[in-house]
Amino acid sequence: MIFIDTIYETIRNISVFIILTTIVNNLLSENSYKKYVRFFSGLAMIIIIMNPVFNILYGNGDIFSGIKINTLKADRDELEEELLMYGGTAEEKIKEEYRGIVEESLDIIASENNLIITDKSIDIDMEPESDTFGEVKAVLIRASSEDKETGIQDINIDSDGNVYDISSGVKGDKLREEVADYYGIDKNKVEVYIR
């Protein structure tokens, strides 16, 4: 019974479409757009005729729902392939991209203060069960000044023999405050060394 209803509905749709197409073609008479109207009406006719086939293949949906389902499946497969290509789970990929965004924002803050970051370490809470998941816990920045006016007062020499201003200079304090404000952490959790 459903099959017969589908055939009747298709015949009705074809009849209505032919009538509408004939009206449009007669209104255009010898216009240059007539060949384009015929082309697109031919495509529409193919879709109307193929719709019952898609109803049988995909259930009660029409041709467009079948196409949408196949497109979504292809997108899902593509995303799975990308995740496998990156060698990890979606969670790991998201964490990696988030860390990159946090590091990039740190570079921008430093460049606004005429500093170039030479080394940085960012401690981010990456435990999904934690209440502070995704929040920056601590930041260590080693930077050099673009204009060489650091106002060095105290210095620190690290284990590699590199000399750093231990953020007592104006630029270091300003950078420390901006980073702490930006990430919403205590100033004492931000260490800034300017060479």
Summary of the structure (lengths in Angstrom):
residues: 195
radius of gyration: 32.5
end to end distance: 83.7
largest distance: 91.3
contacts: 494
relative contact order: 0.08
helix: 59%
strand: 16%
